[in-house]
Amino acid sequence: MRDDAPPHDVVCHVGLFERQALWNDRPVTLGGIGGVATRPDRQRSGLASAAMKQATACFAREGKDFAVLFCEPHNHAFYRNLGWHEFGGAVFCEQPQGRIRFAVMATFVYGLQLAPRDGTIDLRGLPW
Ligand SMILES: CC(C)(COP(=O)(O)OP(=O)(O)OC[C@H]1O[C@@H](n2cnc3c(N)ncnc32)[C@H](O)[C@@H]1OP(=O)(O)O)[C@@H](O)C(=O)NCCC(=O)NCCS
């Protein structure tokens, strides 16, 4: 932390979620990632990469089947470099109007006990 930074200043955030979901109708426990952000003046110094590695290590310790996040094209390379893969199948989720196919952003997966690349993920709830 810089000398002039306020104490307990947040410079990077990675949110971890747990979700009981389905992959090809098989019950799975997902580790969800969301709210990944580094304060602009601290970007490109390895903070988000370090936090993401801690997050997937945490999911592995907890026995999650695999991890999932949603991201926009300009961040695909960042996640690919951390070992995540774009999910090639269909993702379904709940919205106020009912169950829909989620296609607003790409879904990326990180393999743990399972390493799904295609098929159908049903989030059985809202996206995070
Ligand atoms: C994406 C973001 C979280 C990266 O945070 P960061 O702390 O700067 O990331 P890191 O410093 O760990 O970056 C590690 C490496 O990834 C690279 N990188 C960072 N953002 C990248 C991107 N969008 N695309 C490709 N590479 C990227 C860095 O250059 C660095 O590479 P290097 O080690 O070869 O120098 C940050 O740019 C950010 O907060 N963006 C705005 C919010 C956002 O888009 N969040 C993601 C929502 S899915």
The ligand as a Gaussian input file, in Angstrom:
#p B3LYP/6-31G(d) Opt

LIG

0 1
 C       -9.793000      -6.282000     -15.763000
 C       -9.172000      -5.753000     -14.486000
 C       -9.947000      -6.268000     -13.279000
 C       -7.713000      -6.265000     -14.434000
 O       -7.175000      -5.852000     -13.172000
 P       -5.611000      -5.655000     -12.941000
 O       -5.403000      -5.646000     -11.474000
 O       -5.122000      -4.499000     -13.725000
 O       -5.041000      -6.984000     -13.596000
 P       -3.558000      -7.525000     -13.474000
 O       -2.634000      -6.413000     -13.124000
 O       -3.573000      -8.716000     -12.594000
 O       -3.263000      -7.959000     -14.952000
 C       -2.478000      -9.070000     -15.158000
 C       -2.139000      -9.159000     -16.610000
 O       -3.295000      -9.085000     -17.407000
 C       -3.163000      -8.001000     -18.312000
 N       -4.493000      -7.433000     -18.468000
 C       -5.144000      -6.642000     -17.613000
 N       -6.378000      -6.348000     -18.123000
 C       -6.447000      -6.982000     -19.315000
 C       -7.441000      -7.095000     -20.311000
 N       -8.624000      -6.490000     -20.198000
 N       -7.174000      -7.848000     -21.400000
 C       -5.988000      -8.482000     -21.529000
 N       -5.012000      -8.433000     -20.624000
 C       -5.250000      -7.678000     -19.526000
 C       -2.185000      -7.072000     -17.682000
 O       -1.526000      -6.289000     -18.645000
 C       -1.241000      -8.046000     -17.055000
 O       -0.388000      -8.602000     -18.030000
 P        1.161000      -8.720000     -17.762000
 O        1.292000      -9.560000     -16.507000
 O        1.680000      -9.385000     -18.986000
 O        1.599000      -7.315000     -17.563000
 C       -9.110000      -4.200000     -14.486000
 O       -8.607000      -3.767000     -15.738000
 C      -10.447000      -3.526000     -14.202000
 O      -10.804000      -3.273000     -13.050000
 N      -11.207000      -3.209000     -15.267000
 C      -12.471000      -2.527000     -15.109000
 C      -13.534000      -3.450000     -14.541000
 C      -13.692000      -4.716000     -15.350000
 O      -13.704000      -4.717000     -16.584000
 N      -13.797000      -5.849000     -14.616000
 C      -13.968000      -7.164000     -15.206000
 C      -15.434000      -7.523000     -15.226000
 S      -15.628000      -9.158000     -15.951000

